[in-house]
Amino acid sequence: MKKFRGQKKYYKRLEIENDLDKANWLDFSDPEIWLDNWHLHFDWKGLGNNSFKKRKPHLDKLIRHFELLEEETKKLNKDFQLYAVLLDNDSYYDALFVNTSNPNNKFPWKYDNLIAKSNLTNSDLERYVNNLEGFEKYYGIADENFCVLYKKGIGIEPK
C-alpha cells in the first residue's frame, strides 16, 4: 500500500479551507438557483473509516461548513433544506446537503422511520454527535446505521 505523504498539510488544510469558495457557480442570491440534494463530502478517501482520530477533523470541517451554509442559505428566497448525514462506520459517505424545489426530485426530501434514540454502534461517533450543540439529531438504518443532523428554524426539516 502506498504511504500517505503530506498528512500534516492535508489535516491543516481541513482546518482552514472553505470548500464553498471552490464552488464559484453556487450563488445563493440567484432567484433561479435550484439544488437537487446538492451535497459536499469531506473524507473522499475514507481515511476516518478505521480511525476516529482521522475522522474527527473531517467531521469538524463538515460542521464548520454547515454553519457557513446556514449563513449562505439566508440569501435564498425559496424553501430549502439544510442537513447532514453521518454514517456509523463509513466516513466516505458523511455529507452535508442543501436541497430546494427542483425538476428532478420530490421536495422536500423526507427521511422515513427516523428515531430520536441513537442506534450508532461507533461509540466515538456517538460521543461526537452527543456533544454537538444546537442540532436536532435523528437516527435511522439503511445499509448501515446513520444520523441525520439539522437545526430547527433553518429551512424545512428532513424528518
C-alpha positions in Angstrom: 0.0 0.0 0.0 1.3 3.4 -0.9 2.2 5.7 2.0 0.0 8.8 2.5 2.5 11.6 2.3 1.8 15.2 3.3 -0.6 14.3 6.1 0.3 17.3 8.2 -0.5 19.7 5.4 -3.7 17.8 4.5 -5.1 18.0 8.0 -4.0 21.6 8.4 -6.0 22.5 5.2 -9.0 20.7 6.6 -9.0 23.2 9.5 -8.9 26.3 7.3 -10.2 25.6 3.8 -13.6 26.8 2.7 -14.9 24.4 0.1 -17.7 26.8 -0.8 -15.1 29.2 -2.3 -14.3 26.5 -4.9 -17.9 26.2 -6.0 -18.0 29.5 -7.9 -21.2 28.5 -9.6 -23.0 28.4 -6.3 -24.9 31.7 -6.0 -27.5 31.6 -3.3 -28.7 35.1 -4.2 -29.7 33.9 -7.7 -33.5 33.6 -7.7 -33.3 30.9 -10.4 -31.0 28.6 -8.5 -32.2 25.1 -7.7 -30.3 22.4 -5.9 -31.2 18.8 -6.3 -29.9 17.5 -3.0 -26.6 19.1 -3.7 -24.0 17.8 -1.2 -20.4 18.0 0.0 -18.3 15.1 1.1 -15.2 15.8 3.2 -13.4 12.4 3.5 -13.0 11.4 -0.1 -10.5 8.7 0.7 -12.4 7.2 3.7 -9.5 7.9 6.0 -11.7 8.0 9.0 -13.1 4.5 8.5 -10.6 2.9 10.7 -9.5 5.8 13.0 -11.8 8.3 14.7 -8.7 10.5 15.2 -8.5 10.8 11.4 -12.3 11.1 11.0 -12.8 13.9 13.6 -11.1 16.7 11.5 -13.4 15.8 8.6 -16.4 16.0 10.8 -15.2 19.3 12.2 -14.9 20.6 8.7 -18.4 19.3 7.9 -19.9 21.1 10.9 -18.0 24.3 10.1 -19.4 24.2 6.6 -22.9 23.6 8.0 -22.5 26.9 9.8 -21.2 28.6 6.6 -24.2 27.3 4.6 -26.5 28.3 7.4 -25.5 31.9 6.6 -25.5 31.5 2.8 -28.9 29.9 2.7 -30.3 33.1 4.3 -29.9 34.6 0.8 -32.3 32.1 -0.7 -35.8 33.4 -1.5 -37.3 30.0 -1.6 -37.9 27.0 0.6 -34.8 24.8 1.2 -33.4 22.1 3.4 -30.0 22.0 5.0 -29.0 18.8 6.8 -26.1 16.4 7.3 -25.9 12.7 7.2 -23.2 10.8 9.2 -22.8 7.1 8.7 -21.9 4.8 11.5 -18.7 3.5 10.1 -18.2 4.7 6.5 -16.8 8.2 6.8 -16.5 8.5 3.0 -20.3 9.0 2.8 -20.6 11.6 5.6 -22.1 14.6 3.7 -23.7 17.9 4.1 -26.9 18.5 1.9 -28.7 21.5 0.5 -32.0 20.8 -1.3 -34.5 23.1 -3.0 -37.5 22.6 -5.1 -36.3 21.2 -8.4 -37.5 19.3 -11.5 -35.6 16.1 -10.7 -36.7 15.1 -7.3 -39.5 15.3 -4.8 -39.2 18.3 -2.5 -39.0 18.4 0.5 -36.8 15.4 1.0 -38.1 13.3 4.0 -36.3 10.5 5.8 -38.8 7.9 6.9 -38.7 5.8 10.1 -36.2 8.0 11.9 -36.0 7.7 15.7 -34.7 10.1 18.4 -32.7 7.4 20.3 -29.2 6.8 18.9 -28.6 3.5 17.2 -25.0 4.2 16.4 -22.6 1.4 17.2 -19.5 3.6 16.7 -19.0 4.9 20.2 -16.6 7.7 19.2 -19.1 9.0 16.6 -21.9 8.7 19.1 -19.9 10.8 21.6 -19.1 13.4 18.9 -22.7 13.7 17.9 -23.9 13.9 21.5 -21.5 16.8 22.1 -22.9 18.8 19.2 -25.0 21.7 20.4 -27.9 23.3 18.6 -28.6 20.4 16.3 -31.6 18.1 16.1 -30.4 14.5 15.9 -32.3 11.6 14.4 -31.2 8.1 13.6 -32.0 5.5 11.1 -30.8 2.4 9.3 -30.2 1.8 5.6 -27.1 -0.3 4.6 -25.7 0.8 8.0 -26.9 2.9 10.9 -26.8 6.7 10.3 -27.5 10.0 11.9 -29.3 13.0 10.4 -28.4 16.4 11.8 -30.3 19.6 11.2 -31.2 22.8 13.0 -34.7 23.9 13.8 -35.7 27.1 12.1 -33.1 26.6 9.3 -35.1 25.6 6.2 -37.5 22.6 6.1 -36.9 19.7 8.4 -35.9 16.4 6.6 -37.9 14.4 9.1 
